[in-house]
Amino acid sequence: MATQASNEELQKQLNALRDDFSGLTKTLKDMSSAYAEQGQARVKDAADRVQQQARDSYGRVQSEVEAHPMSSLAIAFGVGLVLGKILDR
């Protein structure tokens, strides 16, 4: 009788432990999923900011080129000449 009762008690404790592990696994899964979603949101926000900065910079460069076409042409020629000499080696 005593072993029957202790076996049943042991079975109840194992079931409780199994339920606890199941709950812990679910909690960890939920936490990691939330953390991944936050990371994705941060990366998307950063990418959006960089994209907007690139658009703004492109617009400023385009305005400068339109305002000073000859100077821009001379600068582009100089940069091309320097890069050509560097890459020629």
PyMOL Python script that loads the backbone (N, CA, C, O; Angstrom):
from pymol import cmd

cmd.read_pdbstr("""\
ATOM      1  N   MET A   1       0.804  -1.184   0.000  1.00  0.00           N
ATOM      2  CA  MET A   1       0.000   0.000   0.000  1.00  0.00           C
ATOM      3  C   MET A   1       0.853   1.256   0.000  1.00  0.00           C
ATOM      4  O   MET A   1       0.574   2.222  -0.710  1.00  0.00           O
ATOM      5  N   ALA A   2       1.907   1.220   0.818  1.00  0.00           N
ATOM      6  CA  ALA A   2       2.756   2.408   0.936  1.00  0.00           C
ATOM      7  C   ALA A   2       3.443   2.700  -0.389  1.00  0.00           C
ATOM      8  O   ALA A   2       3.580   3.858  -0.783  1.00  0.00           O
ATOM      9  N   THR A   3       3.872   1.650  -1.071  1.00  0.00           N
ATOM     10  CA  THR A   3       4.537   1.876  -2.355  1.00  0.00           C
ATOM     11  C   THR A   3       3.553   2.352  -3.404  1.00  0.00           C
ATOM     12  O   THR A   3       3.910   3.159  -4.263  1.00  0.00           O
ATOM     13  N   GLN A   4       2.326   1.870  -3.353  1.00  0.00           N
ATOM     14  CA  GLN A   4       1.289   2.320  -4.281  1.00  0.00           C
ATOM     15  C   GLN A   4       1.049   3.814  -4.086  1.00  0.00           C
ATOM     16  O   GLN A   4       0.959   4.558  -5.062  1.00  0.00           O
ATOM     17  N   ALA A   5       0.945   4.254  -2.848  1.00  0.00           N
ATOM     18  CA  ALA A   5       0.706   5.671  -2.550  1.00  0.00           C
ATOM     19  C   ALA A   5       1.912   6.511  -2.952  1.00  0.00           C
ATOM     20  O   ALA A   5       1.746   7.594  -3.512  1.00  0.00           O
ATOM     21  N   SER A   6       3.116   6.034  -2.676  1.00  0.00           N
ATOM     22  CA  SER A   6       4.308   6.803  -3.042  1.00  0.00           C
ATOM     23  C   SER A   6       4.500   6.835  -4.559  1.00  0.00           C
ATOM     24  O   SER A   6       4.982   7.831  -5.098  1.00  0.00           O
ATOM     25  N   ASN A   7       4.126   5.754  -5.252  1.00  0.00           N
ATOM     26  CA  ASN A   7       4.184   5.753  -6.713  1.00  0.00           C
ATOM     27  C   ASN A   7       3.197   6.762  -7.300  1.00  0.00           C
ATOM     28  O   ASN A   7       3.515   7.473  -8.254  1.00  0.00           O
ATOM     29  N   GLU A   8       2.016   6.815  -6.729  1.00  0.00           N
ATOM     30  CA  GLU A   8       1.017   7.784  -7.205  1.00  0.00           C
ATOM     31  C   GLU A   8       1.479   9.203  -6.925  1.00  0.00           C
ATOM     32  O   GLU A   8       1.313  10.086  -7.767  1.00  0.00           O
ATOM     33  N   GLU A   9       2.046   9.428  -5.775  1.00  0.00           N
ATOM     34  CA  GLU A   9       2.558  10.761  -5.429  1.00  0.00           C
ATOM     35  C   GLU A   9       3.709  11.141  -6.356  1.00  0.00           C
ATOM     36  O   GLU A   9       3.799  12.281  -6.813  1.00  0.00           O
ATOM     37  N   LEU A  10       4.581  10.182  -6.628  1.00  0.00           N
ATOM     38  CA  LEU A  10       5.691  10.418  -7.544  1.00  0.00           C
ATOM     39  C   LEU A  10       5.170  10.725  -8.946  1.00  0.00           C
ATOM     40  O   LEU A  10       5.693  11.609  -9.626  1.00  0.00           O
ATOM     41  N   GLN A  11       4.147  10.000  -9.375  1.00  0.00           N
ATOM     42  CA  GLN A  11       3.547  10.245 -10.694  1.00  0.00           C
ATOM     43  C   GLN A  11       2.946  11.648 -10.748  1.00  0.00           C
ATOM     44  O   GLN A  11       3.087  12.336 -11.760  1.00  0.00           O
ATOM     45  N   LYS A  12       2.274  12.086  -9.674  1.00  0.00           N
ATOM     46  CA  LYS A  12       1.698  13.426  -9.615  1.00  0.00           C
ATOM     47  C   LYS A  12       2.802  14.483  -9.693  1.00  0.00           C
ATOM     48  O   LYS A  12       2.652  15.491 -10.383  1.00  0.00           O
ATOM     49  N   GLN A  13       3.892  14.255  -8.996  1.00  0.00           N
ATOM     50  CA  GLN A  13       4.998  15.215  -9.015  1.00  0.00           C
ATOM     51  C   GLN A  13       5.647  15.279 -10.394  1.00  0.00           C
ATOM     52  O   GLN A  13       6.012  16.355 -10.868  1.00  0.00           O
ATOM     53  N   LEU A  14       5.788  14.114 -11.035  1.00  0.00           N
ATOM     54  CA  LEU A  14       6.348  14.105 -12.389  1.00  0.00           C
ATOM     55  C   LEU A  14       5.439  14.838 -13.368  1.00  0.00           C
ATOM     56  O   LEU A  14       5.911  15.579 -14.230  1.00  0.00           O
ATOM     57  N   ASN A  15       4.136  14.627 -13.232  1.00  0.00           N
ATOM     58  CA  ASN A  15       3.188  15.337 -14.096  1.00  0.00           C
ATOM     59  C   ASN A  15       3.256  16.844 -13.859  1.00  0.00           C
ATOM     60  O   ASN A  15       3.217  17.631 -14.805  1.00  0.00           O
ATOM     61  N   ALA A  16       3.358  17.239 -12.588  1.00  0.00           N
ATOM     62  CA  ALA A  16       3.466  18.658 -12.266  1.00  0.00           C
ATOM     63  C   ALA A  16       4.758  19.230 -12.842  1.00  0.00           C
ATOM     64  O   ALA A  16       4.759  20.336 -13.384  1.00  0.00           O
ATOM     65  N   LEU A  17       5.851  18.487 -12.728  1.00  0.00           N
ATOM     66  CA  LEU A  17       7.132  18.924 -13.281  1.00  0.00           C
ATOM     67  C   LEU A  17       7.056  19.040 -14.802  1.00  0.00           C
ATOM     68  O   LEU A  17       7.574  19.993 -15.383  1.00  0.00           O
ATOM     69  N   ARG A  18       6.418  18.080 -15.432  1.00  0.00           N
ATOM     70  CA  ARG A  18       6.240  18.108 -16.884  1.00  0.00           C
ATOM     71  C   ARG A  18       5.435  19.346 -17.295  1.00  0.00           C
ATOM     72  O   ARG A  18       5.769  20.002 -18.282  1.00  0.00           O
ATOM     73  N   ASP A  19       4.387  19.663 -16.548  1.00  0.00           N
ATOM     74  CA  ASP A  19       3.581  20.848 -16.834  1.00  0.00           C
ATOM     75  C   ASP A  19       4.395  22.122 -16.642  1.00  0.00           C
ATOM     76  O   ASP A  19       4.283  23.069 -17.421  1.00  0.00           O
ATOM     77  N   ASP A  20       5.223  22.131 -15.586  1.00  0.00           N
ATOM     78  CA  ASP A  20       6.070  23.300 -15.341  1.00  0.00           C
ATOM     79  C   ASP A  20       7.052  23.509 -16.484  1.00  0.00           C
ATOM     80  O   ASP A  20       7.243  24.635 -16.943  1.00  0.00           O
ATOM     81  N   PHE A  21       7.680  22.426 -16.948  1.00  0.00           N
ATOM     82  CA  PHE A  21       8.606  22.537 -18.068  1.00  0.00           C
ATOM     83  C   PHE A  21       7.891  22.978 -19.333  1.00  0.00           C
ATOM     84  O   PHE A  21       8.431  23.760 -20.115  1.00  0.00           O
ATOM     85  N   SER A  22       6.702  22.491 -19.531  1.00  0.00           N
ATOM     86  CA  SER A  22       5.923  22.898 -20.701  1.00  0.00           C
ATOM     87  C   SER A  22       5.623  24.396 -20.641  1.00  0.00           C
ATOM     88  O   SER A  22       5.761  25.100 -21.641  1.00  0.00           O
ATOM     89  N   GLY A  23       5.219  24.873 -19.481  1.00  0.00           N
ATOM     90  CA  GLY A  23       4.952  26.300 -19.316  1.00  0.00           C
ATOM     91  C   GLY A  23       6.202  27.140 -19.499  1.00  0.00           C
ATOM     92  O   GLY A  23       6.159  28.208 -20.110  1.00  0.00           O
ATOM     93  N   LEU A  24       7.320  26.654 -18.966  1.00  0.00           N
ATOM     94  CA  LEU A  24       8.584  27.365 -19.111  1.00  0.00           C
ATOM     95  C   LEU A  24       9.006  27.437 -20.574  1.00  0.00           C
ATOM     96  O   LEU A  24       9.468  28.478 -21.040  1.00  0.00           O
ATOM     97  N   THR A  25       8.850  26.351 -21.282  1.00  0.00           N
ATOM     98  CA  THR A  25       9.199  26.317 -22.707  1.00  0.00           C
ATOM     99  C   THR A  25       8.344  27.318 -23.488  1.00  0.00           C
ATOM    100  O   THR A  25       8.849  28.041 -24.346  1.00  0.00           O
ATOM    101  N   LYS A  26       7.066  27.350 -23.185  1.00  0.00           N
ATOM    102  CA  LYS A  26       6.171  28.291 -23.871  1.00  0.00           C
ATOM    103  C   LYS A  26       6.561  29.727 -23.553  1.00  0.00           C
ATOM    104  O   LYS A  26       6.568  30.579 -24.442  1.00  0.00           O
ATOM    105  N   THR A  27       6.885  30.003 -22.297  1.00  0.00           N
ATOM    106  CA  THR A  27       7.283  31.348 -21.908  1.00  0.00           C
ATOM    107  C   THR A  27       8.566  31.771 -22.623  1.00  0.00           C
ATOM    108  O   THR A  27       8.660  32.893 -23.121  1.00  0.00           O
ATOM    109  N   LEU A  28       9.545  30.882 -22.674  1.00  0.00           N
ATOM    110  CA  LEU A  28      10.792  31.187 -23.371  1.00  0.00           C
ATOM    111  C   LEU A  28      10.566  31.416 -24.855  1.00  0.00           C
ATOM    112  O   LEU A  28      11.170  32.304 -25.458  1.00  0.00           O
ATOM    113  N   LYS A  29       9.692  30.609 -25.436  1.00  0.00           N
ATOM    114  CA  LYS A  29       9.371  30.775 -26.854  1.00  0.00           C
ATOM    115  C   LYS A  29       8.720  32.131 -27.100  1.00  0.00           C
ATOM    116  O   LYS A  29       9.067  32.823 -28.057  1.00  0.00           O
ATOM    117  N   ASP A  30       7.788  32.508 -26.251  1.00  0.00           N
ATOM    118  CA  ASP A  30       7.111  33.797 -26.394  1.00  0.00           C
ATOM    119  C   ASP A  30       8.088  34.956 -26.218  1.00  0.00           C
ATOM    120  O   ASP A  30       8.044  35.939 -26.958  1.00  0.00           O
ATOM    121  N   MET A  31       8.973  34.826 -25.226  1.00  0.00           N
ATOM    122  CA  MET A  31       9.948  35.894 -24.980  1.00  0.00           C
ATOM    123  C   MET A  31      10.913  36.045 -26.149  1.00  0.00           C
ATOM    124  O   MET A  31      11.216  37.164 -26.564  1.00  0.00           O
ATOM    125  N   SER A  32      11.398  34.927 -26.681  1.00  0.00           N
ATOM    126  CA  SER A  32      12.341  35.011 -27.799  1.00  0.00           C
ATOM    127  C   SER A  32      11.651  35.544 -29.050  1.00  0.00           C
ATOM    128  O   SER A  32      12.255  36.283 -29.828  1.00  0.00           O
ATOM    129  N   SER A  33      10.414  35.180 -29.241  1.00  0.00           N
ATOM    130  CA  SER A  33       9.658  35.694 -30.386  1.00  0.00           C
ATOM    131  C   SER A  33       9.465  37.203 -30.268  1.00  0.00           C
ATOM    132  O   SER A  33       9.635  37.930 -31.247  1.00  0.00           O
ATOM    133  N   ALA A  34       9.111  37.671 -29.078  1.00  0.00           N
ATOM    134  CA  ALA A  34       8.939  39.111 -28.865  1.00  0.00           C
ATOM    135  C   ALA A  34      10.260  39.848 -29.065  1.00  0.00           C
ATOM    136  O   ALA A  34      10.286  40.928 -29.656  1.00  0.00           O
ATOM    137  N   TYR A  35      11.348  39.271 -28.578  1.00  0.00           N
ATOM    138  CA  TYR A  35      12.662  39.890 -28.734  1.00  0.00           C
ATOM    139  C   TYR A  35      13.042  39.969 -30.207  1.00  0.00           C
ATOM    140  O   TYR A  35      13.584  40.982 -30.650  1.00  0.00           O
ATOM    141  N   ALA A  36      12.770  38.924 -30.965  1.00  0.00           N
ATOM    142  CA  ALA A  36      13.070  38.923 -32.396  1.00  0.00           C
ATOM    143  C   ALA A  36      12.238  39.974 -33.127  1.00  0.00           C
ATOM    144  O   ALA A  36      12.743  40.655 -34.019  1.00  0.00           O
ATOM    145  N   GLU A  37      10.984  40.108 -32.758  1.00  0.00           N
ATOM    146  CA  GLU A  37      10.126  41.118 -33.386  1.00  0.00           C
ATOM    147  C   GLU A  37      10.633  42.525 -33.091  1.00  0.00           C
ATOM    148  O   GLU A  37      10.615  43.392 -33.964  1.00  0.00           O
ATOM    149  N   GLN A  38      11.085  42.750 -31.858  1.00  0.00           N
ATOM    150  CA  GLN A  38      11.641  44.059 -31.511  1.00  0.00           C
ATOM    151  C   GLN A  38      12.904  44.335 -32.321  1.00  0.00           C
ATOM    152  O   GLN A  38      13.119  45.451 -32.794  1.00  0.00           O
ATOM    153  N   GLY A  39      13.731  43.314 -32.474  1.00  0.00           N
ATOM    154  CA  GLY A  39      14.948  43.465 -33.271  1.00  0.00           C
ATOM    155  C   GLY A  39      14.636  43.788 -34.720  1.00  0.00           C
ATOM    156  O   GLY A  39      15.277  44.648 -35.324  1.00  0.00           O
ATOM    157  N   GLN A  40      13.657  43.103 -35.273  1.00  0.00           N
ATOM    158  CA  GLN A  40      13.257  43.376 -36.653  1.00  0.00           C
ATOM    159  C   GLN A  40      12.746  44.802 -36.795  1.00  0.00           C
ATOM    160  O   GLN A  40      13.054  45.476 -37.778  1.00  0.00           O
ATOM    161  N   ALA A  41      11.980  45.262 -35.834  1.00  0.00           N
ATOM    162  CA  ALA A  41      11.445  46.625 -35.891  1.00  0.00           C
ATOM    163  C   ALA A  41      12.579  47.640 -35.828  1.00  0.00           C
ATOM    164  O   ALA A  41      12.559  48.638 -36.549  1.00  0.00           O
ATOM    165  N   ARG A  42      13.576  47.390 -34.965  1.00  0.00           N
ATOM    166  CA  ARG A  42      14.709  48.315 -34.874  1.00  0.00           C
ATOM    167  C   ARG A  42      15.507  48.342 -36.173  1.00  0.00           C
ATOM    168  O   ARG A  42      15.926  49.410 -36.619  1.00  0.00           O
ATOM    169  N   VAL A  43      15.721  47.185 -36.779  1.00  0.00           N
ATOM    170  CA  VAL A  43      16.460  47.126 -38.036  1.00  0.00           C
ATOM    171  C   VAL A  43      15.686  47.842 -39.133  1.00  0.00           C
ATOM    172  O   VAL A  43      16.271  48.578 -39.927  1.00  0.00           O
ATOM    173  N   LYS A  44      14.378  47.634 -39.183  1.00  0.00           N
ATOM    174  CA  LYS A  44      13.560  48.292 -40.200  1.00  0.00           C
ATOM    175  C   LYS A  44      13.587  49.806 -40.022  1.00  0.00           C
ATOM    176  O   LYS A  44      13.701  50.543 -41.002  1.00  0.00           O
ATOM    177  N   ASP A  45      13.484  50.275 -38.778  1.00  0.00           N
ATOM    178  CA  ASP A  45      13.550  51.714 -38.514  1.00  0.00           C
ATOM    179  C   ASP A  45      14.894  52.287 -38.938  1.00  0.00           C
ATOM    180  O   ASP A  45      14.952  53.353 -39.551  1.00  0.00           O
ATOM    181  N   ALA A  46      15.967  51.586 -38.614  1.00  0.00           N
ATOM    182  CA  ALA A  46      17.301  52.057 -38.994  1.00  0.00           C
ATOM    183  C   ALA A  46      17.442  52.098 -40.511  1.00  0.00           C
ATOM    184  O   ALA A  46      17.998  53.052 -41.056  1.00  0.00           O
ATOM    185  N   ALA A  47      16.944  51.073 -41.196  1.00  0.00           N
ATOM    186  CA  ALA A  47      17.017  51.040 -42.653  1.00  0.00           C
ATOM    187  C   ALA A  47      16.207  52.175 -43.269  1.00  0.00           C
ATOM    188  O   ALA A  47      16.632  52.782 -44.251  1.00  0.00           O
ATOM    189  N   ASP A  48      15.057  52.459 -42.702  1.00  0.00           N
ATOM    190  CA  ASP A  48      14.239  53.570 -43.194  1.00  0.00           C
ATOM    191  C   ASP A  48      14.960  54.905 -43.018  1.00  0.00           C
ATOM    192  O   ASP A  48      14.927  55.755 -43.907  1.00  0.00           O
ATOM    193  N   ARG A  49      15.615  55.086 -41.862  1.00  0.00           N
ATOM    194  CA  ARG A  49      16.348  56.331 -41.620  1.00  0.00           C
ATOM    195  C   ARG A  49      17.509  56.481 -42.599  1.00  0.00           C
ATOM    196  O   ARG A  49      17.733  57.562 -43.144  1.00  0.00           O
ATOM    197  N   VAL A  50      18.242  55.400 -42.819  1.00  0.00           N
ATOM    198  CA  VAL A  50      19.375  55.447 -43.745  1.00  0.00           C
ATOM    199  C   VAL A  50      18.888  55.736 -45.160  1.00  0.00           C
ATOM    200  O   VAL A  50      19.504  56.512 -45.890  1.00  0.00           O
ATOM    201  N   GLN A  51      17.793  55.114 -45.537  1.00  0.00           N
ATOM    202  CA  GLN A  51      17.247  55.338 -46.873  1.00  0.00           C
ATOM    203  C   GLN A  51      16.826  56.798 -47.041  1.00  0.00           C
ATOM    204  O   GLN A  51      17.069  57.397 -48.089  1.00  0.00           O
ATOM    205  N   GLN A  52      16.204  57.367 -46.025  1.00  0.00           N
ATOM    206  CA  GLN A  52      15.789  58.767 -46.097  1.00  0.00           C
ATOM    207  C   GLN A  52      17.007  59.691 -46.152  1.00  0.00           C
ATOM    208  O   GLN A  52      17.004  60.677 -46.889  1.00  0.00           O
ATOM    209  N   GLN A  53      18.043  59.378 -45.380  1.00  0.00           N
ATOM    210  CA  GLN A  53      19.257  60.191 -45.424  1.00  0.00           C
ATOM    211  C   GLN A  53      19.911  60.116 -46.797  1.00  0.00           C
ATOM    212  O   GLN A  53      20.426  61.118 -47.292  1.00  0.00           O
ATOM    213  N   ALA A  54      19.896  58.945 -47.412  1.00  0.00           N
ATOM    214  CA  ALA A  54      20.466  58.787 -48.752  1.00  0.00           C
ATOM    215  C   ALA A  54      19.675  59.616 -49.765  1.00  0.00           C
ATOM    216  O   ALA A  54      20.258  60.260 -50.637  1.00  0.00           O
ATOM    217  N   ARG A  55      18.360  59.599 -49.647  1.00  0.00           N
ATOM    218  CA  ARG A  55      17.539  60.418 -50.552  1.00  0.00           C
ATOM    219  C   ARG A  55      17.840  61.895 -50.374  1.00  0.00           C
ATOM    220  O   ARG A  55      17.980  62.633 -51.350  1.00  0.00           O
ATOM    221  N   ASP A  56      17.939  62.323 -49.115  1.00  0.00           N
ATOM    222  CA  ASP A  56      18.232  63.730 -48.833  1.00  0.00           C
ATOM    223  C   ASP A  56      19.602  64.130 -49.393  1.00  0.00           C
ATOM    224  O   ASP A  56      19.747  65.193 -49.996  1.00  0.00           O
ATOM    225  N   SER A  57      20.592  63.276 -49.189  1.00  0.00           N
ATOM    226  CA  SER A  57      21.945  63.554 -49.688  1.00  0.00           C
ATOM    227  C   SER A  57      21.952  63.604 -51.212  1.00  0.00           C
ATOM    228  O   SER A  57      22.577  64.485 -51.801  1.00  0.00           O
ATOM    229  N   TYR A  58      21.270  62.679 -51.843  1.00  0.00           N
ATOM    230  CA  TYR A  58      21.197  62.672 -53.300  1.00  0.00           C
ATOM    231  C   TYR A  58      20.552  63.964 -53.808  1.00  0.00           C
ATOM    232  O   TYR A  58      21.001  64.552 -54.791  1.00  0.00           O
ATOM    233  N   GLY A  59      19.504  64.386 -53.128  1.00  0.00           N
ATOM    234  CA  GLY A  59      18.837  65.633 -53.526  1.00  0.00           C
ATOM    235  C   GLY A  59      19.758  66.837 -53.391  1.00  0.00           C
ATOM    236  O   GLY A  59      19.761  67.715 -54.254  1.00  0.00           O
ATOM    237  N   ARG A  60      20.544  66.885 -52.307  1.00  0.00           N
ATOM    238  CA  ARG A  60      21.474  68.005 -52.122  1.00  0.00           C
ATOM    239  C   ARG A  60      22.569  67.989 -53.186  1.00  0.00           C
ATOM    240  O   ARG A  60      22.927  69.035 -53.727  1.00  0.00           O
ATOM    241  N   VAL A  61      23.095  66.814 -53.482  1.00  0.00           N
ATOM    242  CA  VAL A  61      24.136  66.714 -54.514  1.00  0.00           C
ATOM    243  C   VAL A  61      23.566  67.120 -55.862  1.00  0.00           C
ATOM    244  O   VAL A  61      24.210  67.845 -56.620  1.00  0.00           O
ATOM    245  N   GLN A  62      22.380  66.662 -56.159  1.00  0.00           N
ATOM    246  CA  GLN A  62      21.762  67.012 -57.436  1.00  0.00           C
ATOM    247  C   GLN A  62      21.562  68.525 -57.539  1.00  0.00           C
ATOM    248  O   GLN A  62      21.790  69.107 -58.600  1.00  0.00           O
ATOM    249  N   SER A  63      21.144  69.156 -56.465  1.00  0.00           N
ATOM    250  CA  SER A  63      20.958  70.613 -56.467  1.00  0.00           C
ATOM    251  C   SER A  63      22.281  71.331 -56.702  1.00  0.00           C
ATOM    252  O   SER A  63      22.337  72.305 -57.453  1.00  0.00           O
ATOM    253  N   GLU A  64      23.348  70.853 -56.059  1.00  0.00           N
ATOM    254  CA  GLU A  64      24.666  71.468 -56.241  1.00  0.00           C
ATOM    255  C   GLU A  64      25.161  71.302 -57.669  1.00  0.00           C
ATOM    256  O   GLU A  64      25.732  72.230 -58.243  1.00  0.00           O
ATOM    257  N   VAL A  65      24.948  70.133 -58.238  1.00  0.00           N
ATOM    258  CA  VAL A  65      25.381  69.894 -59.622  1.00  0.00           C
ATOM    259  C   VAL A  65      24.610  70.800 -60.572  1.00  0.00           C
ATOM    260  O   VAL A  65      25.190  71.347 -61.510  1.00  0.00           O
ATOM    261  N   GLU A  66      23.325  70.963 -60.347  1.00  0.00           N
ATOM    262  CA  GLU A  66      22.524  71.839 -61.201  1.00  0.00           C
ATOM    263  C   GLU A  66      22.924  73.296 -61.024  1.00  0.00           C
ATOM    264  O   GLU A  66      22.899  74.065 -61.984  1.00  0.00           O
ATOM    265  N   ALA A  67      23.294  73.683 -59.803  1.00  0.00           N
ATOM    266  CA  ALA A  67      23.670  75.071 -59.545  1.00  0.00           C
ATOM    267  C   ALA A  67      25.059  75.381 -60.093  1.00  0.00           C
ATOM    268  O   ALA A  67      25.303  76.503 -60.536  1.00  0.00           O
ATOM    269  N   HIS A  68      25.968  74.422 -60.075  1.00  0.00           N
ATOM    270  CA  HIS A  68      27.350  74.645 -60.511  1.00  0.00           C
ATOM    271  C   HIS A  68      27.793  73.497 -61.425  1.00  0.00           C
ATOM    272  O   HIS A  68      28.584  72.652 -61.007  1.00  0.00           O
ATOM    273  N   PRO A  69      27.294  73.457 -62.663  1.00  0.00           N
ATOM    274  CA  PRO A  69      27.586  72.302 -63.526  1.00  0.00           C
ATOM    275  C   PRO A  69      29.056  72.199 -63.931  1.00  0.00           C
ATOM    276  O   PRO A  69      29.592  71.092 -63.986  1.00  0.00           O
ATOM    277  N   MET A  70      29.712  73.302 -64.211  1.00  0.00           N
ATOM    278  CA  MET A  70      31.103  73.236 -64.657  1.00  0.00           C
ATOM    279  C   MET A  70      32.031  72.806 -63.518  1.00  0.00           C
ATOM    280  O   MET A  70      32.941  72.002 -63.720  1.00  0.00           O
ATOM    281  N   SER A  71      31.799  73.338 -62.341  1.00  0.00           N
ATOM    282  CA  SER A  71      32.606  72.935 -61.183  1.00  0.00           C
ATOM    283  C   SER A  71      32.405  71.451 -60.893  1.00  0.00           C
ATOM    284  O   SER A  71      33.359  70.734 -60.588  1.00  0.00           O
ATOM    285  N   SER A  72      31.169  71.002 -60.989  1.00  0.00           N
ATOM    286  CA  SER A  72      30.877  69.592 -60.741  1.00  0.00           C
ATOM    287  C   SER A  72      31.562  68.701 -61.757  1.00  0.00           C
ATOM    288  O   SER A  72      32.063  67.628 -61.419  1.00  0.00           O
ATOM    289  N   LEU A  73      31.582  69.147 -62.998  1.00  0.00           N
ATOM    290  CA  LEU A  73      32.243  68.380 -64.052  1.00  0.00           C
ATOM    291  C   LEU A  73      33.747  68.296 -63.798  1.00  0.00           C
ATOM    292  O   LEU A  73      34.347  67.233 -63.962  1.00  0.00           O
ATOM    293  N   ALA A  74      34.353  69.410 -63.400  1.00  0.00           N
ATOM    294  CA  ALA A  74      35.787  69.431 -63.119  1.00  0.00           C
ATOM    295  C   ALA A  74      36.114  68.527 -61.926  1.00  0.00           C
ATOM    296  O   ALA A  74      37.112  67.807 -61.950  1.00  0.00           O
ATOM    297  N   ILE A  75      35.283  68.562 -60.890  1.00  0.00           N
ATOM    298  CA  ILE A  75      35.507  67.714 -59.717  1.00  0.00           C
ATOM    299  C   ILE A  75      35.372  66.244 -60.105  1.00  0.00           C
ATOM    300  O   ILE A  75      36.193  65.422 -59.698  1.00  0.00           O
ATOM    301  N   ALA A  76      34.352  65.906 -60.881  1.00  0.00           N
ATOM    302  CA  ALA A  76      34.161  64.513 -61.308  1.00  0.00           C
ATOM    303  C   ALA A  76      35.344  64.042 -62.149  1.00  0.00           C
ATOM    304  O   ALA A  76      35.791  62.904 -62.007  1.00  0.00           O
ATOM    305  N   PHE A  77      35.855  64.915 -63.029  1.00  0.00           N
ATOM    306  CA  PHE A  77      37.017  64.563 -63.843  1.00  0.00           C
ATOM    307  C   PHE A  77      38.232  64.309 -62.959  1.00  0.00           C
ATOM    308  O   PHE A  77      38.962  63.339 -63.163  1.00  0.00           O
ATOM    309  N   GLY A  78      38.446  65.182 -61.979  1.00  0.00           N
ATOM    310  CA  GLY A  78      39.588  65.035 -61.062  1.00  0.00           C
ATOM    311  C   GLY A  78      39.501  63.757 -60.244  1.00  0.00           C
ATOM    312  O   GLY A  78      40.495  63.049 -60.082  1.00  0.00           O
ATOM    313  N   VAL A  79      38.332  63.466 -59.737  1.00  0.00           N
ATOM    314  CA  VAL A  79      38.144  62.248 -58.950  1.00  0.00           C
ATOM    315  C   VAL A  79      38.373  61.020 -59.834  1.00  0.00           C
ATOM    316  O   VAL A  79      39.000  60.054 -59.399  1.00  0.00           O
ATOM    317  N   GLY A  80      37.877  61.050 -61.048  1.00  0.00           N
ATOM    318  CA  GLY A  80      38.078  59.943 -61.976  1.00  0.00           C
ATOM    319  C   GLY A  80      39.544  59.752 -62.321  1.00  0.00           C
ATOM    320  O   GLY A  80      40.021  58.622 -62.427  1.00  0.00           O
ATOM    321  N   LEU A  81      40.255  60.851 -62.495  1.00  0.00           N
ATOM    322  CA  LEU A  81      41.677  60.788 -62.798  1.00  0.00           C
ATOM    323  C   LEU A  81      42.449  60.167 -61.637  1.00  0.00           C
ATOM    324  O   LEU A  81      43.291  59.293 -61.844  1.00  0.00           O
ATOM    325  N   VAL A  82      42.162  60.618 -60.422  1.00  0.00           N
ATOM    326  CA  VAL A  82      42.839  60.080 -59.231  1.00  0.00           C
ATOM    327  C   VAL A  82      42.520  58.590 -59.064  1.00  0.00           C
ATOM    328  O   VAL A  82      43.424  57.788 -58.830  1.00  0.00           O
ATOM    329  N   LEU A  83      41.251  58.219 -59.181  1.00  0.00           N
ATOM    330  CA  LEU A  83      40.888  56.795 -59.060  1.00  0.00           C
ATOM    331  C   LEU A  83      41.547  55.961 -60.148  1.00  0.00           C
ATOM    332  O   LEU A  83      41.976  54.836 -59.890  1.00  0.00           O
ATOM    333  N   GLY A  84      41.632  56.499 -61.362  1.00  0.00           N
ATOM    334  CA  GLY A  84      42.285  55.787 -62.448  1.00  0.00           C
ATOM    335  C   GLY A  84      43.752  55.531 -62.152  1.00  0.00           C
ATOM    336  O   GLY A  84      44.266  54.446 -62.426  1.00  0.00           O
ATOM    337  N   LYS A  85      44.429  56.533 -61.589  1.00  0.00           N
ATOM    338  CA  LYS A  85      45.841  56.364 -61.241  1.00  0.00           C
ATOM    339  C   LYS A  85      46.013  55.348 -60.117  1.00  0.00           C
ATOM    340  O   LYS A  85      46.945  54.545 -60.141  1.00  0.00           O
ATOM    341  N   ILE A  86      45.107  55.382 -59.121  1.00  0.00           N
ATOM    342  CA  ILE A  86      45.200  54.455 -58.000  1.00  0.00           C
ATOM    343  C   ILE A  86      44.950  53.022 -58.464  1.00  0.00           C
ATOM    344  O   ILE A  86      45.668  52.106 -58.064  1.00  0.00           O
ATOM    345  N   LEU A  87      43.950  52.828 -59.293  1.00  0.00           N
ATOM    346  CA  LEU A  87      43.593  51.479 -59.742  1.00  0.00           C
ATOM    347  C   LEU A  87      44.518  50.967 -60.841  1.00  0.00           C
ATOM    348  O   LEU A  87      44.521  49.770 -61.128  1.00  0.00           O
ATOM    349  N   ASP A  88      45.294  51.839 -61.456  1.00  0.00           N
ATOM    350  CA  ASP A  88      46.197  51.439 -62.522  1.00  0.00           C
ATOM    351  C   ASP A  88      47.384  50.673 -61.971  1.00  0.00           C
ATOM    352  O   ASP A  88      48.019  49.918 -62.708  1.00  0.00           O
ATOM    353  N   ARG A  89      47.697  50.842 -60.719  1.00  0.00           N
ATOM    354  CA  ARG A  89      48.877  50.205 -60.116  1.00  0.00           C
ATOM    355  C   ARG A  89      48.706  48.766 -59.982  1.00  0.00           C
ATOM    356  O   ARG A  89      49.604  48.081 -59.493  1.00  0.00           O
TER     357      ARG A  89
END
""", "prot")
cmd.dss("prot")
cmd.show_as("cartoon", "prot")
cmd.util.cbc("prot")
cmd.orient("prot")
